[in-house]
Structures are given as C-alpha cells and as structure tokens.
Amino acid sequence: MKFQPRQTDEHLHILVEDDGPGIPQSKRDVVFDRGQRIDTLRPGQGVGLAVAREITEQYEGKIVAGDSLLGGARMEVIFGRQHPIQRDE
C-alpha cells in the first residue's frame, strides 16, 4: 500500500494505492454506492467506500477510483484549499 499526499496552488490531493485486484473500469462509479461490492467471495457489507465518499463530500471534496501503478486500485481524494496559495508575480 502506498499513501501520498500532495498539494497544488488550489487543491490538496490524497492518493492511496495498493497492489490488490483493482477495480474494473465498469464498476468505478457504482463501487461508491452503499451495498456495492466488487469481491463477493470475501466478507463485507459494501459500506467502506460509500462512507469515504460521504465524508469527503461533507468537506466539499471528491473521491475518484483509478488504476495504480502498483497493479491494484488507486483512490484519489481531492479537496479545495481553504486559502489558495498566492504567488507574487
């Protein structure tokens, strides 16, 4: 698992990547819906990513699923900065 925060002038990005089975492109939108699970062979209720999305949206952010260079899933949480960095010109 890899955790990487980074920032731009206007956003804070939190990237979490793993080397697991990943999330198929066709499931990347529904995986954030409560009760949806990709791997039905393992125990779970399908609430983890739904809760992550709800919390992220409460802070006016968004969460996006993608492919990791590690071979698994990549989740990127993006928040707007409360005070964007001002650059002197």
PLY file of the C-alpha trace (Angstrom):
ply
format ascii 1.0
element vertex 89
property float x
property float y
property float z
element edge 88
property int vertex1
property int vertex2
end_header
0.00 0.00 0.00
1.20 3.50 -0.83
-0.08 6.74 0.69
0.92 10.02 -0.92
-0.38 13.49 -0.09
0.41 16.34 -2.46
-0.80 19.86 -3.00
-1.25 22.31 -5.80
-2.00 26.01 -5.56
-5.73 25.34 -5.23
-6.14 21.69 -4.17
-4.99 19.07 -1.70
-4.73 15.56 -3.15
-4.53 12.39 -1.07
-3.59 9.31 -3.09
-3.93 5.79 -1.74
-2.73 2.90 -3.91
-2.48 -0.84 -3.44
-1.35 -3.93 -5.30
-4.62 -5.87 -4.95
-7.03 -6.95 -7.69
-8.07 -3.39 -8.55
-11.50 -2.13 -9.59
-12.75 -2.80 -13.13
-13.48 0.34 -15.17
-17.15 -0.67 -15.44
-17.51 -0.71 -11.62
-15.70 2.51 -10.72
-18.84 4.62 -10.41
-21.00 2.10 -8.53
-18.28 0.99 -6.10
-19.03 4.14 -4.06
-22.72 3.21 -3.69
-23.70 1.73 -0.34
-24.00 -2.06 -0.53
-21.98 -2.46 -3.74
-19.07 -4.87 -3.59
-16.60 -5.96 -6.24
-15.31 -9.08 -4.49
-18.27 -11.12 -3.26
-16.06 -14.04 -2.22
-14.74 -12.13 0.80
-16.82 -10.92 3.75
-18.01 -7.34 3.80
-21.04 -5.10 3.65
-20.03 -2.73 0.86
-20.08 0.38 3.02
-16.40 1.41 3.30
-16.06 3.37 0.07
-19.61 4.73 0.43
-18.70 6.18 3.83
-15.42 7.53 2.43
-17.35 9.33 -0.31
-19.93 10.72 2.14
-17.24 12.12 4.43
-15.28 13.54 1.50
-18.38 15.25 0.09
-19.23 16.73 3.51
-15.96 18.64 3.18
-16.76 19.62 -0.42
-14.25 17.18 -1.85
-14.46 14.33 -4.30
-13.04 10.82 -4.46
-12.06 9.11 -7.70
-11.12 5.47 -8.35
-8.47 4.51 -10.88
-5.63 2.12 -11.66
-2.49 2.02 -9.54
0.99 1.64 -10.96
1.38 -0.98 -8.20
-1.15 -3.14 -10.06
-4.25 -2.60 -7.92
-6.62 0.25 -7.17
-5.85 3.93 -6.79
-8.13 6.22 -4.82
-7.61 9.95 -5.10
-9.34 12.28 -2.67
-9.34 15.92 -3.76
-10.18 18.89 -1.57
-10.17 22.56 -2.47
-7.74 24.56 -0.36
-9.45 26.96 2.03
-6.80 29.54 1.29
-5.28 29.01 -2.15
-1.56 29.70 -2.33
-0.93 33.24 -3.52
2.12 33.65 -5.72
3.85 37.02 -6.08
4.31 37.96 -9.69
0 1
1 2
2 3
3 4
4 5
5 6
6 7
7 8
8 9
9 10
10 11
11 12
12 13
13 14
14 15
15 16
16 17
17 18
18 19
19 20
20 21
21 22
22 23
23 24
24 25
25 26
26 27
27 28
28 29
29 30
30 31
31 32
32 33
33 34
34 35
35 36
36 37
37 38
38 39
39 40
40 41
41 42
42 43
43 44
44 45
45 46
46 47
47 48
48 49
49 50
50 51
51 52
52 53
53 54
54 55
55 56
56 57
57 58
58 59
59 60
60 61
61 62
62 63
63 64
64 65
65 66
66 67
67 68
68 69
69 70
70 71
71 72
72 73
73 74
74 75
75 76
76 77
77 78
78 79
79 80
80 81
81 82
82 83
83 84
84 85
85 86
86 87
87 88
